[in-house]
Structures are given as structure tokens and as C-alpha cells.
């Protein structure tokens, strides 16, 4: 019976500790992250995944920062997204309801009386949303007219790098 009383408390502690587990910037692991696969000398596919505690905007920032970092690392100045796909996943945790009953029977002679008390715990459904994105990114040299409308990799790295890499 003690375990049944402690279960909600332990569950609350676990949820509270996981609430601080938003996806960190870095390679994809248990909590999510971002990875890139080269396609050509001037393009790559970037996959970013979050966990149930990660905002969609954070996954978008992962894609932007990874694109900027890889663009600069390959000697390019700008990048543009060729295609993108939302790879978010939705699920739910379902906890069924339970009813506990206790019946006391008292008898006297050939008469019996039953007294039943019940306690019902309602079920619950907790939705989980894990944001994700897969994009194809193309890199451009600074003087390439095809990249004139591309995003400035250095500016994005300067703005997002300190924000995402401290977490």
C-alpha cells in the first residue's frame, strides 16, 4: 500500500527532473540533437530531433546553426535551404484509472451485513510532442550570384552559437 501512495510523488519528481532535459545542441543522442550528412561538395542533409521537452523553435535553431557552422567549415559564406521536411512525432502516455475496494462483512446469527468503501483514481492521457526537421542545404561562395539571397553563415553562427552552445 505504501508503494501505491508513493507512486504519484515519485512520478512528480521524475517529471520535474526531466523538465530540465530540453535537447542540448550537439550530435543526436538519447535526448535528440543535430547531425549532418554531406551530399555533394556544396550541399548536405541536416537532421535535427528534439525530445518531449524541446520547443519546435529550438530544433529550427539547431538546423540554422549546424548549416552555418558547416558552411563556414567548408569555406563557403552563405547557405540556402533547398528542401525541408517536418519529421516531428506525436505520442501519448496513457495511465489507466483504478478502483480499490474494501469490504467488511459482519455477521450475527443467520444475518450478515456487508459494508464496502471504494476509492477511484481516474485515468490520464499525457500528450508528447517531439519536434524534428530534415533539410537539404546548399552552400555558396561570397561572390556567387546564385547565393545572393542566401543566409549569412557568419552572422548566424555569431548570433546562435553562444546561445545554443551554452545550454
C-alpha positions in Angstrom: 0.0 0.0 0.0 2.9 2.3 0.7 4.2 1.9 -2.8 0.8 3.0 -4.2 0.9 6.1 -2.1 4.5 7.0 -3.1 4.0 6.4 -6.9 2.5 9.9 -7.6 5.2 11.5 -5.6 8.0 9.6 -7.4 6.3 10.3 -10.7 6.2 14.0 -9.9 9.9 14.0 -9.0 10.9 12.2 -12.2 8.8 14.6 -14.4 10.3 17.6 -12.6 13.8 16.4 -13.2 13.2 15.6 -16.8 11.7 19.1 -17.4 15.2 20.4 -17.4 16.2 18.0 -20.1 15.5 20.0 -23.2 17.6 18.8 -26.1 21.2 20.1 -25.9 23.0 21.3 -29.1 25.2 18.5 -30.4 25.2 15.2 -32.2 21.9 13.2 -32.0 21.7 11.1 -28.9 19.1 9.9 -26.3 17.8 13.5 -25.8 17.9 14.5 -29.5 20.3 16.7 -31.3 21.5 17.5 -34.8 23.6 15.7 -37.4 24.7 16.4 -41.0 25.5 14.1 -43.9 27.4 15.5 -46.9 25.6 15.1 -50.2 27.9 17.0 -52.6 30.9 19.3 -52.1 28.5 22.2 -51.6 25.4 20.6 -50.0 24.4 18.4 -47.2 21.4 16.9 -45.4 20.8 18.0 -41.8 18.6 16.1 -39.4 17.5 17.6 -36.1 15.4 16.0 -33.4 14.1 17.2 -30.1 12.6 15.4 -27.1 9.3 15.9 -25.4 10.6 18.9 -23.5 12.0 20.7 -26.6 10.3 23.6 -28.3 10.0 23.5 -32.1 11.9 26.8 -32.5 14.9 25.2 -30.7 15.1 22.5 -33.4 14.9 25.2 -36.1 17.8 27.0 -34.4 19.8 23.7 -34.4 19.3 23.5 -38.2 20.3 27.1 -38.7 23.4 26.8 -36.5 24.6 23.5 -38.0 24.1 24.9 -41.5 26.1 28.0 -40.7 28.9 26.0 -38.9 29.3 23.5 -41.8 29.1 26.2 -44.4 32.0 28.1 -42.8 34.0 24.9 -42.2 33.8 24.1 -45.9 35.0 27.6 -46.9 31.6 29.0 -48.0 29.9 32.2 -46.9 26.2 31.7 -47.4 23.6 29.0 -47.5 20.1 28.3 -48.6 17.6 25.5 -47.9 16.7 23.5 -51.0 14.0 21.4 -49.3 12.7 20.7 -45.8 10.6 18.1 -44.1 8.8 18.2 -40.8 9.8 15.0 -39.0 8.1 15.7 -35.7 6.5 12.8 -33.8 3.5 12.8 -31.6 2.6 10.1 -29.0 0.9 9.8 -25.6 1.4 8.2 -22.2 -1.8 6.6 -21.1 -2.2 5.8 -17.4 -5.4 3.7 -16.8 -7.8 4.5 -14.0 -8.0 2.2 -11.0 -10.6 1.4 -8.3 -9.8 -0.1 -5.0 -12.5 -1.6 -2.8 -12.5 -2.8 0.8 -15.5 -4.8 2.0 -16.1 -5.7 5.7 -18.7 -8.4 6.4 -20.1 -8.7 9.9 -22.4 -11.4 10.9 -24.7 -12.1 13.8 -26.7 -15.3 13.8 -28.0 -16.0 10.4 -27.8 -12.3 9.3 -24.7 -10.8 7.6 -24.1 -7.1 6.8 -21.6 -6.0 4.1 -20.0 -2.5 4.1 -17.9 -1.6 1.1 -15.8 1.5 0.6 -14.2 2.3 -2.7 -11.6 4.7 -3.9 -11.3 5.5 -7.6 -8.4 7.1 -9.3 -9.2 8.5 -12.8 -7.0 7.6 -15.8 -5.0 10.2 -17.6 -3.5 10.8 -21.0 -0.3 12.9 -21.4 0.4 14.0 -24.9 4.1 14.1 -26.0 5.3 16.1 -29.0 8.9 15.6 -30.2 9.8 18.2 -32.8 12.0 17.3 -35.7 13.2 18.5 -39.1 15.2 17.2 -42.1 16.6 19.8 -44.6 18.8 19.8 -47.6 21.1 22.9 -47.5 23.2 24.3 -50.3 26.3 26.4 -49.7 27.5 29.4 -51.7 30.8 31.3 -52.0 30.6 35.0 -51.1 30.9 36.2 -54.7 28.4 33.6 -56.2 25.4 35.4 -57.6 23.2 32.3 -57.0 23.7 32.8 -53.3 22.8 36.5 -53.3 19.6 35.8 -51.3 21.3 33.2 -49.1 21.7 33.4 -45.3 24.9 34.8 -44.0 26.6 31.9 -42.2 29.0 34.0 -40.1 26.2 36.2 -38.8 24.0 33.2 -37.9 27.0 31.5 -36.2 27.8 34.6 -34.2 24.1 35.1 -33.1 23.1 31.5 -32.4 26.4 29.8 -31.4 26.7 31.4 -28.0 23.0 30.9 -27.2 22.8 27.2 -28.1 26.3 26.0 -27.1 26.0 27.3 -23.5 23.0 25.0 -22.9 
